[in-house]
Every structure is written in C-alpha cells, then in structure tokens.
Amino acid sequence: MVLGKAFRFALVGVVNASVDFGVYSLVRFYFGLPLIVANLVSWTIAVSGSYVMNSKFTFAAESGSKLSFPRYGAFVVSQMGGLVANTATVLLLSYAMPEPLAKFLAIGVTFLVNFSLSHFVVFRAREVKPDAG
C-alpha cells in the first residue's frame, strides 16, 4: 500500500520535477532572477500542480479525490520542508557543480521529505468512528 503510494507520488513527482526544472531554468537563465527567487517561483508553481495531482491520483482514497483550500494549505505548509531542503541543496551544490545539475539533484533530495510529510501528515488515513446511533 505505502509502496504503491510512493510509486504514484514518484510519477507525479516526475511531472512536477519537469515543471520545477523548466520554470526555474526559464526565470533564472532567461529572465535573470536571482537563484533563490527563481527557486521560490518554480517551487510555488510545481507544488500547486503536485497538490492537484496527488489529491486526484496518489491519495485519492484519503482525499475523496476532492480539492480543498484547507488541505491545499496543509500541503503547501508541509512541502515547505521540501522547499528548505531543495533550496539548501541547490545553493550548496551550486558551489561544487554546474547550477542546472545542482537543481536536478536537489529535486531528487526532496522526494523523501515531501512523500513522508504528504503520507503521514496531509493525507494520512483518518480513523472511521462508528455511528453512535
């Protein structure tokens, strides 16, 4: 069960990593935004897409395949752990390797943080309480 969710989360992650990397490259190298600003822009766009796809695909049973602002807020807050890990990784690795490679590796580093927070916090299975009547 968890392995299947991790696989679906990874599939969604491939789509979002492509979005993240593409938007980052566009705003960083075409528009010339600073590294951290470019990373925040690309992350914000990617995390929004990730919420929609994970609600509808990965955690459909837990979310009822429905979108909600409270759960989106919880998802965004939980994914901030991944954002910190991603930004720190790309920033630190950019001193040792080409920045695009650092960004690519940073996306990979955040997978475990993001999946763990999504699975155990945002989309955790809720206990069903028996009816009292």
BAPA-497723 format. One record per atom (N, C-alpha, C): y, z, x negated; atom name; residue in one letter. Coordinates in steps of 0.02 Angstrom, whole numbers, plus 50000, padded with zeros to 5 digits. Atoms other than C-alpha are relative to their C-alpha. Example, Ala and Ser with C-alpha at 12.3 -4.5 7.8 and 13.67 -1.06 7.14 Angstrom:
2
[site [49941, 50000, 49955], 'N', 'A']
[site [49775, 50390, 49385], 'CA', 'A']
[site [50060, 50000, 49955], 'C', 'A']
[site [49941, 49997, 50042], 'N', 'S']
[site [49947, 50357, 49316], 'CA', 'S']
[site [50055, 50037, 50039], 'C', 'S']
! end
This chain:
133
[site [49940, 50000, 49958], 'N', 'M']
[site [50000, 50000, 50000], 'CA', 'M']
[site [50063, 50000, 49957], 'C', 'M']
[site [49942, 49996, 50043], 'N', 'V']
[site [50127, 50052, 49868], 'CA', 'V']
[site [50002, 49939, 49954], 'C', 'V']
[site [50003, 50058, 50044], 'N', 'L']
[site [50067, 49913, 49753], 'CA', 'L']
[site [50023, 49936, 50036], 'C', 'L']
[site [49977, 50057, 49960], 'N', 'G']
[site [50093, 49785, 49892], 'CA', 'G']
[site [50075, 50001, 50010], 'C', 'G']
[site [49927, 49995, 49992], 'N', 'K']
[site [50268, 49850, 49922], 'CA', 'K']
[site [50035, 49985, 49934], 'C', 'K']
[site [49970, 50013, 50066], 'N', 'A']
[site [50305, 49846, 49736], 'CA', 'A']
[site [49999, 49924, 49987], 'C', 'A']
[site [50003, 50072, 50009], 'N', 'F']
[site [50247, 49664, 49733], 'CA', 'F']
[site [50052, 49964, 50042], 'C', 'F']
[site [49949, 50031, 49957], 'N', 'R']
[site [50356, 49617, 49882], 'CA', 'R']
[site [50070, 50016, 49975], 'C', 'R']
[site [49935, 49981, 50029], 'N', 'F']
[site [50501, 49714, 49806], 'CA', 'F']
[site [50015, 49957, 49939], 'C', 'F']
[site [49990, 50042, 50060], 'N', 'A']
[site [50475, 49615, 49645], 'CA', 'A']
[site [50017, 49928, 50020], 'C', 'A']
[site [49983, 50068, 49976], 'N', 'L']
[site [50477, 49449, 49742], 'CA', 'L']
[site [50073, 49997, 50023], 'C', 'L']
[site [49930, 49996, 49979], 'N', 'V']
[site [50641, 49499, 49824], 'CA', 'V']
[site [50044, 50007, 49938], 'C', 'V']
[site [49963, 49990, 50062], 'N', 'G']
[site [50698, 49555, 49652], 'CA', 'G']
[site [50011, 49936, 49960], 'C', 'G']
[site [49992, 50064, 50035], 'N', 'V']
[site [50668, 49382, 49579], 'CA', 'V']
[site [50058, 49961, 50030], 'C', 'V']
[site [49945, 50034, 49966], 'N', 'V']
[site [50784, 49307, 49709], 'CA', 'V']
[site [50066, 50033, 49982], 'C', 'V']
[site [49938, 49964, 50014], 'N', 'N']
[site [50914, 49443, 49682], 'CA', 'N']
[site [50019, 49998, 49927], 'C', 'N']
[site [49985, 50006, 50071], 'N', 'A']
[site [50899, 49435, 49493], 'CA', 'A']
[site [50033, 49932, 49986], 'C', 'A']
[site [49970, 50066, 50008], 'N', 'S']
[site [50938, 49250, 49505], 'CA', 'S']
[site [50072, 50000, 50025], 'C', 'S']
[site [49932, 49994, 49972], 'N', 'V']
[site [51089, 49287, 49615], 'CA', 'V']
[site [50043, 50040, 49952], 'C', 'V']
[site [49964, 49956, 50045], 'N', 'D']
[site [51143, 49429, 49500], 'CA', 'D']
[site [50019, 49962, 49935], 'C', 'D']
[site [49988, 50036, 50063], 'N', 'F']
[site [51125, 49324, 49342], 'CA', 'F']
[site [50048, 49941, 50010], 'C', 'F']
[site [49957, 50058, 49986], 'N', 'G']
[site [51207, 49170, 49420], 'CA', 'G']
[site [50072, 50020, 50013], 'C', 'G']
[site [49932, 49977, 49985], 'N', 'V']
[site [51357, 49263, 49491], 'CA', 'V']
[site [50031, 50031, 49938], 'C', 'V']
[site [49974, 49970, 50062], 'N', 'Y']
[site [51376, 49364, 49330], 'CA', 'Y']
[site [50023, 49945, 49952], 'C', 'Y']
[site [49983, 50054, 50046], 'N', 'S']
[site [51374, 49206, 49225], 'CA', 'S']
[site [50063, 49962, 50023], 'C', 'S']
[site [49942, 50035, 49972], 'N', 'L']
[site [51499, 49120, 49340], 'CA', 'L']
[site [50064, 50039, 49989], 'C', 'L']
[site [49938, 49962, 50004], 'N', 'V']
[site [51626, 49260, 49346], 'CA', 'V']
[site [50016, 50022, 49929], 'C', 'V']
[site [49988, 49978, 50070], 'N', 'R']
[site [51603, 49313, 49164], 'CA', 'R']
[site [50021, 49941, 49956], 'C', 'R']
[site [49989, 50054, 50048], 'N', 'F']
[site [51597, 49146, 49075], 'CA', 'F']
[site [50044, 49944, 50026], 'C', 'F']
[site [49956, 50052, 49973], 'N', 'Y']
[site [51689, 49028, 49194], 'CA', 'Y']
[site [50068, 50029, 50017], 'C', 'Y']
[site [49937, 49969, 49980], 'N', 'F']
[site [51821, 49146, 49265], 'CA', 'F']
[site [50026, 50049, 49948], 'C', 'F']
[site [49978, 49957, 50055], 'N', 'G']
[site [51828, 49257, 49110], 'CA', 'G']
[site [50011, 50073, 50017], 'C', 'G']
[site [49993, 49929, 49983], 'N', 'L']
[site [51813, 49426, 49196], 'CA', 'L']
[site [49968, 50043, 49945], 'C', 'L']
[site [50031, 49955, 50049], 'N', 'P']
[site [51775, 49575, 49082], 'CA', 'P']
[site [49928, 50014, 50018], 'C', 'P']
[site [50072, 49990, 49991], 'N', 'L']
[site [51591, 49617, 49059], 'CA', 'L']
[site [49984, 50049, 50057], 'C', 'L']
[site [50016, 49950, 49949], 'N', 'I']
[site [51590, 49774, 49167], 'CA', 'I']
[site [50022, 49977, 50069], 'C', 'I']
[site [49977, 50025, 49935], 'N', 'V']
[site [51693, 49694, 49307], 'CA', 'V']
[site [49952, 49945, 50025], 'C', 'V']
[site [50047, 50053, 49981], 'N', 'A']
[site [51579, 49541, 49307], 'CA', 'A']
[site [49934, 50029, 50023], 'C', 'A']
[site [50063, 49968, 49981], 'N', 'N']
[site [51427, 49654, 49315], 'CA', 'N']
[site [50006, 50034, 50068], 'C', 'N']
[site [49990, 49968, 49934], 'N', 'L']
[site [51500, 49752, 49463], 'CA', 'L']
[site [50003, 49949, 50056], 'C', 'L']
[site [49996, 50053, 49949], 'N', 'V']
[site [51540, 49591, 49558], 'CA', 'V']
[site [49931, 49973, 50015], 'C', 'V']
[site [50066, 50030, 49990], 'N', 'S']
[site [51368, 49516, 49530], 'CA', 'S']
[site [49952, 50050, 50032], 'C', 'S']
[site [50043, 49949, 49971], 'N', 'W']
[site [51281, 49680, 49571], 'CA', 'W']
[site [50014, 50010, 50074], 'C', 'W']
[site [49982, 49990, 49929], 'N', 'T']
[site [51376, 49703, 49735], 'CA', 'T']
[site [49973, 49946, 50044], 'C', 'T']
[site [50026, 50056, 49961], 'N', 'I']
[site [51328, 49531, 49796], 'CA', 'I']
[site [49923, 50003, 50003], 'C', 'I']
[site [50074, 49998, 50003], 'N', 'A']
[site [51147, 49548, 49739], 'CA', 'A']
[site [49972, 50058, 50040], 'C', 'A']
[site [50027, 49942, 49964], 'N', 'V']
[site [51123, 49723, 49812], 'CA', 'V']
[site [50004, 49990, 50076], 'C', 'V']
[site [49994, 50014, 49928], 'N', 'S']
[site [51184, 49665, 49983], 'CA', 'S']
[site [49943, 49954, 50023], 'C', 'S']
[site [50057, 50044, 49984], 'N', 'G']
[site [51057, 49523, 49984], 'CA', 'G']
[site [49934, 50037, 49996], 'C', 'G']
[site [50061, 49961, 50009], 'N', 'S']
[site [50925, 49642, 49921], 'CA', 'S']
[site [49987, 50045, 50060], 'C', 'S']
[site [50009, 49957, 49942], 'N', 'Y']
[site [50954, 49762, 50066], 'CA', 'Y']
[site [49973, 49961, 50059], 'C', 'Y']
[site [50022, 50041, 49943], 'N', 'V']
[site [50934, 49624, 50195], 'CA', 'V']
[site [49927, 49979, 49991], 'C', 'V']
[site [50068, 50025, 50012], 'N', 'M']
[site [50777, 49551, 50116], 'CA', 'M']
[site [49949, 50057, 49999], 'C', 'M']
[site [50047, 49944, 50001], 'N', 'N']
[site [50696, 49720, 50084], 'CA', 'N']
[site [49990, 50032, 50068], 'C', 'N']
[site [50006, 49974, 49932], 'N', 'S']
[site [50733, 49780, 50260], 'CA', 'S']
[site [49955, 49955, 50043], 'C', 'S']
[site [50037, 50048, 49959], 'N', 'K']
[site [50656, 49623, 50334], 'CA', 'K']
[site [49930, 49984, 49973], 'C', 'K']
[site [50062, 50023, 50031], 'N', 'F']
[site [50512, 49595, 50211], 'CA', 'F']
[site [49961, 50058, 49968], 'C', 'F']
[site [50037, 49950, 50038], 'N', 'T']
[site [50465, 49736, 50093], 'CA', 'T']
[site [49987, 50063, 50041], 'C', 'T']
[site [50005, 49938, 49963], 'N', 'F']
[site [50499, 49887, 50203], 'CA', 'F']
[site [50010, 49989, 50075], 'C', 'F']
[site [49992, 50017, 49929], 'N', 'A']
[site [50491, 49804, 50374], 'CA', 'A']
[site [49970, 50053, 50045], 'C', 'A']
[site [50032, 49948, 49958], 'N', 'A']
[site [50372, 49937, 50442], 'CA', 'A']
[site [50043, 50062, 50004], 'C', 'A']
[site [49959, 49940, 50002], 'N', 'E']
[site [50486, 50079, 50388], 'CA', 'E']
[site [50068, 49990, 50034], 'C', 'E']
[site [49933, 50013, 49973], 'N', 'S']
[site [50648, 49996, 50445], 'CA', 'S']
[site [49997, 49971, 50071], 'C', 'S']
[site [50006, 50035, 49936], 'N', 'G']
[site [50578, 49917, 50603], 'CA', 'G']
[site [50028, 49930, 49996], 'C', 'G']
[site [49972, 50066, 50015], 'N', 'S']
[site [50640, 49757, 50522], 'CA', 'S']
[site [50072, 49992, 50026], 'C', 'S']
[site [49932, 50000, 49974], 'N', 'K']
[site [50814, 49807, 50580], 'CA', 'K']
[site [50049, 50021, 49945], 'C', 'K']
[site [49947, 49982, 50047], 'N', 'L']
[site [50976, 49818, 50482], 'CA', 'L']
[site [50044, 50053, 50032], 'C', 'L']
[site [49954, 49949, 49973], 'N', 'S']
[site [51090, 49968, 50500], 'CA', 'S']
[site [50050, 50019, 49945], 'C', 'S']
[site [49949, 49980, 50049], 'N', 'F']
[site [51252, 50022, 50417], 'CA', 'F']
[site [49981, 50065, 49964], 'C', 'F']
[site [50019, 49939, 50037], 'N', 'P']
[site [51188, 50199, 50380], 'CA', 'P']
[site [49947, 49988, 49947], 'C', 'P']
[site [50053, 50014, 50049], 'N', 'R']
[site [51031, 50133, 50294], 'CA', 'R']
[site [50028, 49955, 49944], 'C', 'R']
[site [49969, 50041, 50052], 'N', 'Y']
[site [51135, 50000, 50203], 'CA', 'Y']
[site [50039, 50045, 49952], 'C', 'Y']
[site [49962, 49953, 50043], 'N', 'G']
[site [51249, 50139, 50140], 'CA', 'G']
[site [49954, 50040, 49955], 'C', 'G']
[site [50049, 49962, 50040], 'N', 'A']
[site [51099, 50242, 50084], 'CA', 'A']
[site [49969, 49956, 49946], 'C', 'A']
[site [50029, 50047, 50048], 'N', 'F']
[site [51025, 50088, 50000], 'CA', 'F']
[site [50049, 49987, 49942], 'C', 'F']
[site [49950, 50013, 50052], 'N', 'V']
[site [51187, 50049, 49907], 'CA', 'V']
[site [50008, 50061, 49954], 'C', 'V']
[site [49992, 49939, 50041], 'N', 'V']
[site [51207, 50230, 49850], 'CA', 'V']
[site [49938, 50009, 49955], 'C', 'V']
[site [50060, 49991, 50041], 'N', 'S']
[site [51026, 50238, 49792], 'CA', 'S']
[site [49996, 49949, 49944], 'C', 'S']
[site [50003, 50053, 50051], 'N', 'Q']
[site [51042, 50074, 49699], 'CA', 'Q']
[site [50053, 50008, 49946], 'C', 'Q']
[site [49951, 49986, 50053], 'N', 'M']
[site [51190, 50143, 49603], 'CA', 'M']
[site [49967, 50027, 49937], 'C', 'M']
[site [50039, 49979, 50059], 'N', 'G']
[site [51061, 50224, 49490], 'CA', 'G']
[site [49979, 49939, 49960], 'C', 'G']
[site [50017, 50063, 50033], 'N', 'G']
[site [51002, 50048, 49452], 'CA', 'G']
[site [50060, 49967, 49969], 'C', 'G']
[site [49938, 50029, 50027], 'N', 'L']
[site [51181, 49991, 49428], 'CA', 'L']
[site [50019, 50034, 49935], 'C', 'L']
[site [49984, 49963, 50061], 'N', 'V']
[site [51212, 50127, 49299], 'CA', 'V']
[site [49952, 49979, 49944], 'C', 'V']
[site [50050, 50020, 50050], 'N', 'A']
[site [51050, 50083, 49209], 'CA', 'A']
[site [50013, 49928, 49978], 'C', 'A']
[site [49988, 50070, 50016], 'N', 'N']
[site [51091, 49897, 49219], 'CA', 'N']
[site [50062, 49992, 49956], 'C', 'N']
[site [49938, 50007, 50037], 'N', 'T']
[site [51270, 49913, 49158], 'CA', 'T']
[site [49994, 50029, 49929], 'C', 'T']
[site [50009, 49969, 50066], 'N', 'A']
[site [51225, 50032, 49016], 'CA', 'A']
[site [49955, 49956, 49955], 'C', 'A']
[site [50046, 50042, 50039], 'N', 'T']
[site [51082, 49918, 48962], 'CA', 'T']
[site [50034, 49937, 49976], 'C', 'T']
[site [49967, 50063, 50021], 'N', 'V']
[site [51184, 49757, 48962], 'CA', 'V']
[site [50054, 50015, 49949], 'C', 'V']
[site [49946, 49983, 50047], 'N', 'L']
[site [51328, 49842, 48873], 'CA', 'L']
[site [49971, 50017, 49931], 'C', 'L']
[site [50030, 49981, 50064], 'N', 'L']
[site [51219, 49921, 48738], 'CA', 'L']
[site [49964, 49942, 49965], 'C', 'L']
[site [50037, 50055, 50030], 'N', 'L']
[site [51106, 49771, 48711], 'CA', 'L']
[site [50046, 49943, 49978], 'C', 'L']
[site [49955, 50054, 50018], 'N', 'S']
[site [51256, 49653, 48702], 'CA', 'S']
[site [50026, 50007, 49928], 'C', 'S']
[site [49981, 49991, 50070], 'N', 'Y']
[site [51294, 49728, 48531], 'CA', 'Y']
[site [49945, 49974, 49953], 'C', 'Y']
[site [50056, 50019, 50043], 'N', 'A']
[site [51122, 49677, 48466], 'CA', 'A']
[site [49972, 49930, 50013], 'C', 'A']
[site [50028, 50066, 49981], 'N', 'M']
[site [51088, 49510, 48552], 'CA', 'M']
[site [50051, 49963, 50041], 'C', 'M']
[site [49953, 50038, 49957], 'N', 'P']
[site [51173, 49370, 48648], 'CA', 'P']
[site [50005, 50032, 50069], 'C', 'P']
[site [49986, 49966, 49937], 'N', 'E']
[site [51252, 49437, 48806], 'CA', 'E']
[site [49957, 49974, 50058], 'C', 'E']
[site [50044, 50022, 49945], 'N', 'P']
[site [51154, 49324, 48927], 'CA', 'P']
[site [49930, 50029, 49996], 'C', 'P']
[site [50067, 49970, 50008], 'N', 'L']
[site [50990, 49389, 48855], 'CA', 'L']
[site [50003, 50074, 50016], 'C', 'L']
[site [49991, 49929, 49984], 'N', 'A']
[site [51055, 49568, 48867], 'CA', 'A']
[site [50002, 50010, 50076], 'C', 'A']
[site [49996, 49996, 49926], 'N', 'K']
[site [51097, 49538, 49052], 'CA', 'K']
[site [49931, 49989, 50031], 'C', 'K']
[site [50066, 50015, 49975], 'N', 'F']
[site [50925, 49463, 49083], 'CA', 'F']
[site [49954, 50061, 49991], 'C', 'F']
[site [50042, 49941, 50013], 'N', 'L']
[site [50837, 49613, 49003], 'CA', 'L']
[site [50022, 50060, 50042], 'C', 'L']
[site [49974, 49944, 49960], 'N', 'A']
[site [50950, 49735, 49096], 'CA', 'A']
[site [49974, 49996, 50072], 'C', 'A']
[site [50027, 50008, 49933], 'N', 'I']
[site [50891, 49663, 49261], 'CA', 'I']
[site [49928, 50027, 50003], 'C', 'I']
[site [50069, 49975, 50002], 'N', 'G']
[site [50712, 49699, 49211], 'CA', 'G']
[site [49996, 50075, 49994], 'C', 'G']
[site [50001, 49928, 50010], 'N', 'V']
[site [50751, 49876, 49157], 'CA', 'V']
[site [50011, 50038, 50065], 'C', 'V']
[site [49981, 49964, 49939], 'N', 'T']
[site [50819, 49923, 49328], 'CA', 'T']
[site [49946, 49997, 50055], 'C', 'T']
[site [50050, 50007, 49947], 'N', 'F']
[site [50664, 49872, 49427], 'CA', 'F']
[site [49970, 50067, 50021], 'C', 'F']
[site [50033, 49937, 49983], 'N', 'L']
[site [50577, 50041, 49417], 'CA', 'L']
[site [50048, 50049, 50034], 'C', 'L']
[site [49951, 49955, 49970], 'N', 'V']
[site [50735, 50138, 49457], 'CA', 'V']
[site [50012, 49979, 50073], 'C', 'V']
[site [49984, 50024, 49932], 'N', 'N']
[site [50776, 50029, 49608], 'CA', 'N']
[site [49941, 50006, 50048], 'C', 'N']
[site [50058, 49995, 49955], 'N', 'F']
[site [50599, 50022, 49678], 'CA', 'F']
[site [49986, 50073, 50018], 'C', 'F']
[site [50015, 49930, 49988], 'N', 'S']
[site [50572, 50208, 49659], 'CA', 'S']
[site [50049, 50030, 50051], 'C', 'S']
[site [49951, 49974, 49953], 'N', 'L']
[site [50734, 50251, 49748], 'CA', 'L']
[site [49993, 49970, 50069], 'C', 'L']
[site [50010, 50032, 49935], 'N', 'S']
[site [50702, 50124, 49886], 'CA', 'S']
[site [49938, 50028, 50035], 'C', 'S']
[site [50063, 49978, 49970], 'N', 'H']
[site [50522, 50178, 49915], 'CA', 'H']
[site [50001, 50074, 50020], 'C', 'H']
[site [50005, 49929, 49988], 'N', 'F']
[site [50542, 50365, 49902], 'CA', 'F']
[site [50060, 50032, 50034], 'C', 'F']
[site [49941, 49971, 49970], 'N', 'V']
[site [50718, 50390, 49970], 'CA', 'V']
[site [50023, 49961, 50061], 'C', 'V']
[site [49969, 50038, 49945], 'N', 'V']
[site [50791, 50250, 50077], 'CA', 'V']
[site [49951, 49980, 50054], 'C', 'V']
[site [50048, 50026, 49952], 'N', 'F']
[site [50637, 50176, 50160], 'CA', 'F']
[site [49937, 50042, 50004], 'C', 'F']
[site [50060, 49958, 49999], 'N', 'R']
[site [50519, 50325, 50149], 'CA', 'R']
[site [49971, 50002, 50071], 'C', 'R']
[site [50034, 49996, 49935], 'N', 'A']
[site [50392, 50336, 50288], 'CA', 'A']
[site [50021, 50065, 50034], 'C', 'A']
[site [49980, 49942, 49961], 'N', 'R']
[site [50452, 50453, 50423], 'CA', 'R']
[site [49939, 50029, 50036], 'C', 'R']
[site [50054, 49969, 49963], 'N', 'E']
[site [50334, 50579, 50499], 'CA', 'E']
[site [50013, 49990, 50074], 'C', 'E']
[site [49996, 50008, 49928], 'N', 'V']
[site [50298, 50544, 50681], 'CA', 'V']
[site [49984, 50067, 50032], 'C', 'V']
[site [50010, 49935, 49967], 'N', 'K']
[site [50319, 50701, 50785], 'CA', 'K']
[site [49969, 49988, 50069], 'C', 'K']
[site [50032, 50008, 49934], 'N', 'P']
[site [50205, 50719, 50935], 'CA', 'P']
[site [50048, 50020, 50055], 'C', 'P']
[site [49959, 49984, 49942], 'N', 'D']
[site [50286, 50723, 51105], 'CA', 'D']
[site [49985, 50071, 50023], 'C', 'D']
[site [50008, 49930, 49978], 'N', 'A']
[site [50315, 50898, 51171], 'CA', 'A']
[site [49977, 50003, 50073], 'C', 'A']
[site [50016, 49996, 49929], 'N', 'G']
[site [50278, 50849, 51349], 'CA', 'G']
[site [49939, 49969, 50017], 'C', 'G']
! end
